[in-house]
């Protein structure tokens, strides 16, 4: 049930963008965005497994950011860099995307200059570390202290996604795993996901 709660705004906005580009005869852009959306839906809907490989999750994030880059071309640059040695490790699906979404909508969207969003993944001992790093507007200590609060669930605050993802990670991997946030106002935010390795 937690996994099924995906933000519908993104889907509506993407379809609106496709319509807008189609009306403007931007055929290539329509093809690129529709293709990326089809890949996203295929992985999120047709894959019944609770987990996917990190390689598959990387592909999912690439499709998602392809769409967002087209929507926020004056605001967003991105880099994705996962160590190949963790490609075959498994991760709960739809974990990274809500955090990337949150970074764009609450960190990058409101900054006047273009921002860089980085998604990196690597192994550290018996754990896997995945970080979403952006140089957007940042968060105050007060906002940061309440980012996982359930009452904070609305589209204009931390959003359902972050509370949802943290709960799924804790339920699946245990209380020692999950997301940690580090943020400074005016500088940016880093979200760090820690999960255990399954291939040791």
Backbone as numpy.savetxt, mean C-alpha at the origin, in Angstrom:
# Nx Ny Nz CAx CAy CAz Cx Cy Cz
-13.07 -11.88 6.72 -13.90 -10.68 6.72 -13.04 -9.42 6.72
-11.97 -9.43 7.50 -11.07 -8.27 7.55 -10.44 -8.03 6.19
-10.02 -9.11 5.55 -9.35 -9.00 4.25 -10.29 -8.42 3.19
-11.58 -8.70 3.32 -12.54 -8.28 2.30 -12.85 -6.80 2.32
-12.44 -6.10 3.39 -12.79 -4.69 3.53 -11.79 -3.81 2.78
-11.88 -3.82 1.47 -10.98 -3.03 0.64 -11.65 -1.70 0.30
-10.89 -0.63 0.34 -11.41 0.70 0.10 -12.04 0.81 -1.30
-13.36 1.04 -1.39 -14.00 1.12 -2.71 -13.70 2.42 -3.44
-13.26 3.46 -2.70 -13.00 4.76 -3.33 -11.97 4.64 -4.45
-10.96 3.82 -4.22 -9.91 3.66 -5.22 -10.49 3.10 -6.52
-11.35 2.09 -6.41 -11.95 1.50 -7.60 -12.82 2.52 -8.34
-13.66 3.24 -7.61 -14.51 4.25 -8.23 -13.68 5.33 -8.93
-12.64 5.80 -8.23 -11.81 6.86 -8.80 -11.05 6.39 -10.03
-10.61 5.14 -10.01 -9.89 4.59 -11.16 -10.82 4.49 -12.37
-12.02 3.99 -12.15 -12.98 3.89 -13.25 -13.34 5.28 -13.79
-13.48 6.26 -12.89 -13.73 7.64 -13.33 -12.58 8.14 -14.20
-11.35 7.82 -13.80 -10.17 8.25 -14.56 -10.15 7.62 -15.95
-10.51 6.34 -16.02 -10.55 5.63 -17.31 -11.59 6.28 -18.22
-12.75 6.60 -17.67 -13.80 7.27 -18.46 -13.31 8.63 -18.97
-12.68 9.39 -18.06 -12.17 10.73 -18.41 -11.13 10.64 -19.53
-10.21 9.64 -19.40 -9.18 9.48 -20.43 -9.78 9.01 -21.75
-10.79 8.14 -21.66 -11.45 7.68 -22.88 -12.14 8.82 -23.61
-12.79 9.68 -22.85 -13.46 10.83 -23.46 -12.45 11.79 -24.10
-11.22 11.78 -23.58 -10.16 12.63 -24.13 -9.35 11.93 -25.21
-9.82 10.75 -25.66 -9.14 9.96 -26.70 -7.71 9.58 -26.32
-7.46 9.39 -25.03 -6.11 8.98 -24.58 -6.06 7.45 -24.55
-6.00 6.87 -25.74 -6.13 5.42 -25.89 -5.04 4.65 -25.15
-3.78 5.07 -25.29 -2.67 4.35 -24.64 -2.84 4.36 -23.12
-3.21 5.52 -22.56 -3.38 5.63 -21.12 -4.54 4.75 -20.63
-5.61 4.69 -21.43 -6.75 3.83 -21.08 -6.32 2.37 -21.03
-5.52 1.94 -22.01 -5.05 0.56 -22.07 -4.15 0.24 -20.87
-3.22 1.13 -20.55 -2.29 0.91 -19.43 -3.05 0.82 -18.11
-3.96 1.79 -17.88 -4.67 1.81 -16.61 -5.65 0.65 -16.48
-6.35 0.31 -17.56 -7.29 -0.80 -17.52 -6.56 -2.12 -17.29
-5.41 -2.28 -17.93 -4.60 -3.49 -17.76 -4.13 -3.63 -16.31
-3.66 -2.52 -15.73 -3.19 -2.54 -14.34 -4.35 -2.86 -13.39
-5.52 -2.29 -13.65 -6.68 -2.54 -12.81 -7.12 -4.01 -12.91
-7.07 -4.56 -14.13 -7.43 -5.97 -14.32 -6.50 -6.88 -13.53
-5.20 -6.57 -13.52 -4.23 -7.37 -12.74 -4.54 -7.30 -11.25
-4.87 -6.09 -10.77 -5.22 -5.92 -9.36 -6.43 -6.75 -8.98
-7.47 -6.65 -9.77 -8.71 -7.37 -9.47 -8.51 -8.87 -9.54
-7.70 -9.31 -10.52 -7.44 -10.74 -10.67 -6.79 -11.31 -9.42
-5.80 -10.58 -8.89 -5.09 -11.08 -7.72 -5.91 -10.96 -6.44
-6.69 -9.91 -6.32 -7.42 -9.70 -5.07 -8.70 -10.53 -5.00
-9.31 -10.83 -6.16 -10.59 -11.53 -6.17 -10.44 -13.03 -6.46
-9.65 -13.37 -7.49 -9.63 -14.77 -7.95 -8.74 -15.66 -7.08
-7.76 -15.08 -6.40 -6.87 -15.89 -5.57 -7.52 -16.14 -4.21
-7.94 -17.39 -3.97 -8.65 -17.72 -2.74 -7.70 -17.95 -1.57
-6.42 -18.11 -1.84 -5.45 -18.34 -0.77 -5.32 -17.09 0.10
-5.14 -17.31 1.39 -4.98 -16.19 2.32 -3.61 -15.53 2.15
-2.63 -16.33 1.69 -1.28 -15.81 1.52 -0.89 -15.81 0.04
0.09 -15.01 -0.30 0.70 -15.06 -1.62 2.20 -14.87 -1.44
2.97 -15.16 -2.49 4.41 -14.95 -2.38 4.71 -13.45 -2.40
5.85 -13.09 -1.88 6.25 -11.68 -1.90 6.45 -11.21 -3.33
6.88 -12.10 -4.21 6.99 -11.75 -5.64 5.63 -11.35 -6.20
4.58 -12.11 -5.85 3.23 -11.77 -6.30 2.75 -10.46 -5.69
3.07 -10.26 -4.42 2.67 -9.01 -3.75 3.39 -7.81 -4.36
4.64 -8.00 -4.75 5.39 -6.93 -5.42 4.71 -6.56 -6.74
4.26 -7.57 -7.50 3.56 -7.34 -8.76 2.25 -6.59 -8.52
1.56 -6.95 -7.43 0.30 -6.29 -7.08 0.54 -4.81 -6.79
1.59 -4.50 -6.02 1.92 -3.11 -5.68 2.34 -2.34 -6.93
3.04 -3.00 -7.83 3.45 -2.37 -9.09 2.21 -1.95 -9.90
1.22 -2.83 -9.98 -0.01 -2.50 -10.70 -0.75 -1.35 -10.03
-0.81 -1.39 -8.71 -1.50 -0.33 -7.96 -0.82 1.02 -8.17
0.51 1.03 -8.09 1.25 2.30 -8.23 1.27 2.80 -9.68
1.16 1.88 -10.63 1.03 2.30 -12.04 -0.21 3.18 -12.20
-1.30 2.74 -11.58 -2.55 3.52 -11.64 -2.41 4.84 -10.90
-1.86 4.79 -9.71 -1.74 6.02 -8.91 -0.79 7.02 -9.55
0.25 6.55 -10.18 1.19 7.44 -10.88 0.48 8.18 -12.01
-0.42 7.50 -12.69 -1.17 8.13 -13.77 -2.16 9.16 -13.22
-2.69 8.89 -12.04 -3.65 9.82 -11.43 -2.95 11.01 -10.77
-1.79 10.77 -10.20 -1.08 11.82 -9.46 0.27 12.12 -10.10
0.30 12.25 -11.43 1.58 12.37 -12.14 2.41 13.57 -11.71
1.77 14.65 -11.25 2.50 15.83 -10.82 2.91 15.76 -9.35
2.46 14.72 -8.67 2.70 14.61 -7.22 3.58 13.43 -6.84
3.61 12.39 -7.69 4.14 11.10 -7.25 5.21 10.52 -8.15
6.33 10.14 -7.53 7.32 9.25 -8.12 7.42 8.05 -7.17
7.73 6.88 -7.72 7.85 5.73 -6.83 8.99 4.81 -7.24
9.47 4.06 -6.26 10.50 3.03 -6.47 10.08 1.80 -5.68
10.23 0.63 -6.29 9.95 -0.64 -5.61 11.22 -1.48 -5.66
11.68 -1.92 -4.51 12.95 -2.66 -4.46 12.87 -3.77 -3.40
12.57 -4.98 -3.85 12.53 -6.15 -2.96 13.74 -7.02 -3.26
14.44 -7.48 -2.22 15.54 -8.42 -2.42 14.98 -9.71 -3.00
15.64 -10.22 -4.04 15.15 -11.43 -4.70 15.17 -12.65 -3.79
16.01 -12.62 -2.76 16.11 -13.78 -1.86 14.83 -13.99 -1.04
13.95 -12.99 -0.97 12.70 -13.17 -0.23 11.49 -13.36 -1.14
11.72 -13.43 -2.45 10.61 -13.54 -3.41 9.69 -14.73 -3.14
10.24 -15.87 -2.71 9.42 -17.07 -2.52 8.81 -17.18 -1.13
9.15 -16.20 -0.25 8.52 -16.17 1.07 7.05 -15.81 0.92
6.24 -16.28 1.87 4.80 -16.00 1.83 4.45 -14.83 2.76
3.43 -14.07 2.35 2.92 -12.98 3.16 1.40 -12.96 3.02
0.71 -12.55 4.07 -0.74 -12.35 3.96 -1.01 -11.42 2.80
-1.98 -11.75 1.95 -2.22 -10.88 0.80 -2.95 -9.61 1.22
-2.81 -8.58 0.40 -3.42 -7.28 0.63 -2.97 -6.65 1.95
-1.68 -6.78 2.23 -1.10 -6.17 3.43 -0.41 -4.85 3.07
0.38 -4.85 2.02 1.19 -3.67 1.69 0.36 -2.58 1.03
-0.58 -2.97 0.17 -1.34 -1.99 -0.61 -2.10 -0.97 0.24
-2.79 -1.36 1.32 -3.47 -0.34 2.13 -2.50 0.66 2.77
-1.29 0.21 3.07 -0.30 1.11 3.67 0.23 2.09 2.63
0.44 1.58 1.41 0.84 2.46 0.30 -0.28 3.46 0.00
-1.52 2.98 0.01 -2.68 3.85 -0.22 -2.74 4.96 0.82
-2.54 4.59 2.07 -2.56 5.56 3.16 -1.45 6.60 2.98
-0.28 6.14 2.55 0.85 7.06 2.33 0.54 8.08 1.24
-0.14 7.64 0.19 -0.48 8.55 -0.91 -1.56 9.53 -0.49
-2.64 9.02 0.10 -3.80 9.87 0.40 -3.57 10.81 1.58
-2.69 10.42 2.52 -2.52 11.24 3.71 -1.13 11.85 3.84
-0.17 11.37 3.04 1.17 11.91 3.13 1.57 12.72 1.92
1.21 12.23 0.73 1.69 12.81 -0.53 0.67 13.76 -1.17
-0.58 13.39 -1.11 -1.64 14.14 -1.82 -1.68 15.62 -1.42
-1.35 15.90 -0.14 -1.50 17.27 0.35 -0.20 18.06 0.38
0.86 17.49 -0.19 2.12 18.23 -0.28 2.18 18.94 -1.63
2.66 20.16 -1.65 2.63 20.96 -2.87 3.65 20.51 -3.90
4.76 19.94 -3.45 5.80 19.50 -4.37 5.68 18.00 -4.64
6.36 17.53 -5.69 6.35 16.10 -6.03 7.06 15.30 -4.94
6.52 14.15 -4.61 7.06 13.31 -3.54 7.55 11.97 -4.09
8.46 11.36 -3.34 8.97 10.04 -3.69 8.42 9.03 -2.69
7.82 7.96 -3.20 7.36 6.86 -2.36 8.20 5.63 -2.68
8.79 5.04 -1.66 9.63 3.85 -1.84 9.01 2.67 -1.09
8.99 1.52 -1.75 8.55 0.28 -1.11 9.72 -0.69 -1.20
10.29 -1.05 -0.06 11.47 -1.91 -0.05 11.22 -3.14 0.83
11.86 -4.24 0.50 11.72 -5.46 1.27 13.03 -6.21 1.36
13.33 -6.74 2.54 14.60 -7.47 2.74 14.47 -8.37 3.96
15.43 -9.28 4.12 15.42 -10.17 5.28 16.33 -9.61 6.37
15.96 -9.88 7.61 16.76 -9.47 8.76 16.66 -10.57 9.81
17.70 -11.38 9.90 17.65 -12.54 10.79 16.59 -13.51 10.33
15.67 -13.84 11.25 14.58 -14.76 10.92 13.30 -14.03 10.51
13.43 -12.74 10.27 12.27 -11.92 9.92 12.39 -11.34 8.51
11.26 -10.89 7.99 11.21 -10.13 6.74 10.73 -8.72 7.08
11.44 -7.73 6.57 11.10 -6.33 6.80 10.63 -5.72 5.48
9.47 -5.10 5.50 8.96 -4.37 4.34 8.66 -2.95 4.79
9.22 -1.97 4.09 9.03 -0.58 4.47 8.38 0.23 3.35
7.46 1.08 3.74 6.84 2.06 2.84 7.30 3.43 3.33
8.12 4.08 2.52 8.78 5.33 2.93 8.35 6.44 1.98
7.91 7.57 2.54 7.55 8.71 1.69 7.95 10.02 2.37
8.26 11.00 1.53 8.67 12.31 2.03 7.54 13.33 1.89
6.35 12.91 2.36 5.17 13.77 2.29 5.06 14.71 3.47
3.83 15.00 3.88 3.60 16.03 4.89 3.94 15.57 6.31
4.00 14.27 6.53 4.30 13.77 7.87 3.11 13.87 8.81
3.28 13.31 10.02 2.21 13.32 11.03 2.74 13.85 12.35
1.86 14.50 13.11 2.21 14.94 14.45 2.26 13.74 15.38
2.88 13.91 16.56 2.95 12.83 17.54 1.55 12.41 17.98
0.65 13.37 18.08 -0.71 13.06 18.52 -1.42 12.15 17.52
-1.31 12.48 16.22 -1.93 11.64 15.18 -1.27 10.27 15.16
0.06 10.25 15.27 0.82 9.00 15.25 0.42 8.08 16.40
0.19 8.67 17.57 -0.18 7.88 18.75 -1.54 7.20 18.62
-2.37 7.70 17.71 -3.72 7.16 17.58 -3.98 6.49 16.24
-2.92 6.22 15.49 -3.09 5.74 14.12 -3.76 4.37 14.04
-3.63 3.56 15.11 -4.23 2.23 15.08 -5.55 2.16 15.85
-6.03 3.30 16.33 -7.28 3.30 17.09 -8.47 2.95 16.19
-9.34 2.10 16.70 -10.50 1.72 15.89 -11.43 2.91 15.66
-11.55 3.80 16.65 -12.44 4.96 16.47 -11.91 5.93 15.41
-10.67 5.69 14.99 -10.06 6.54 13.97 -10.47 6.12 12.56
-11.38 5.14 12.50 -11.74 4.58 11.20 -12.73 5.48 10.47
-12.20 6.29 9.58 -13.01 6.98 8.59 -12.08 7.38 7.46
-12.66 7.71 6.34 -11.85 7.89 5.13 -10.88 9.05 5.24
-11.19 10.04 6.09 -10.33 11.22 6.17 -9.25 11.09 7.24
-9.33 10.08 8.08 -8.29 9.90 9.10 -7.34 8.79 8.64
-6.87 7.99 9.57 -5.91 6.94 9.20 -6.54 5.93 8.24
-7.87 5.84 8.26 -8.54 4.95 7.32 -8.71 3.55 7.86
-9.70 2.86 7.33 -9.97 1.49 7.75 -8.78 0.60 7.48
-8.05 0.86 6.41 -6.98 -0.02 5.98 -5.92 -0.30 7.02
-5.46 0.73 7.74 -4.34 0.56 8.66 -4.75 -0.24 9.90
-5.88 0.10 10.48 -6.41 -0.65 11.62 -6.61 -2.11 11.22
-7.20 -2.30 10.05 -7.50 -3.61 9.50 -6.22 -4.44 9.30
-5.22 -3.85 8.66 -3.97 -4.56 8.37 -3.26 -4.96 9.66
-3.18 -4.04 10.62 -2.50 -4.35 11.89 -3.20 -5.51 12.59
-4.52 -5.51 12.58 -5.27 -6.58 13.24 -5.02 -7.92 12.55
-5.03 -7.92 11.22 -4.77 -9.16 10.48 -3.37 -9.71 10.75
-2.37 -8.81 10.77 -0.99 -9.23 11.02 -0.85 -9.85 12.42
-1.43 -9.20 13.43 -1.34 -9.70 14.81 -2.06 -11.04 14.95
-3.23 -11.15 14.32 -3.99 -12.40 14.40 -3.24 -13.55 13.74
-2.59 -13.27 12.62 -1.95 -14.33 11.84 -0.55 -14.70 12.35
0.26 -13.69 12.66 1.67 -13.93 13.00 1.98 -13.85 14.49
1.10 -13.23 15.28 1.36 -13.10 16.71 1.68 -11.66 17.10
1.63 -11.39 18.40 1.72 -10.02 18.91 3.08 -9.36 18.67
4.13 -10.16 18.40 5.45 -9.57 18.17 5.64 -9.03 16.76
4.64 -9.22 15.91 4.75 -8.79 14.51 3.68 -7.76 14.18
3.87 -7.08 13.07 2.90 -6.07 12.67 3.57 -4.85 12.06
2.89 -3.69 12.18 3.37 -2.44 11.58 3.82 -1.48 12.67
4.90 -0.77 12.40 5.33 0.35 13.24 5.47 1.58 12.36
5.07 2.72 12.89 5.16 3.98 12.15 6.17 4.91 12.79
6.91 5.60 11.94 7.79 6.68 12.38 7.53 7.86 11.45
7.24 9.02 12.02 6.87 10.16 11.18 7.30 11.47 11.81
7.64 12.43 10.94 7.97 13.78 11.40 7.23 14.77 10.52
6.56 15.72 11.13 5.81 16.73 10.40 6.72 17.46 9.42
6.27 17.56 8.18 7.02 18.29 7.16 8.16 17.51 6.55
8.44 16.32 7.06 9.58 15.53 6.56 9.13 14.23 5.88
8.17 13.54 6.50 7.68 12.32 5.88 7.41 11.22 6.89
7.05 10.06 6.37 6.62 8.94 7.20 7.20 7.63 6.68
7.58 6.77 7.61 8.01 5.41 7.27 7.15 4.41 8.02
6.53 3.50 7.29 5.79 2.38 7.88 6.63 1.12 7.71
6.87 0.42 8.80 7.70 -0.79 8.77 6.86 -2.00 9.16
6.74 -2.94 8.22 6.02 -4.19 8.46 7.06 -5.27 8.78
6.84 -6.00 9.89 7.72 -7.11 10.23 6.89 -8.39 10.30
7.32 -9.40 9.55 6.69 -10.71 9.60 7.79 -11.78 9.72
7.45 -12.96 10.23 8.48 -14.01 10.35 8.73 -14.70 9.01
9.98 -15.12 8.80 10.29 -15.96 7.64 9.64 -17.31 7.81
9.21 -17.89 6.70 8.70 -19.26 6.74 9.70 -20.24 6.11
10.61 -19.68 5.29 11.66 -20.51 4.68 12.97 -20.19 5.41
13.39 -21.05 6.31 14.62 -20.80 7.09 15.61 -21.94 6.88
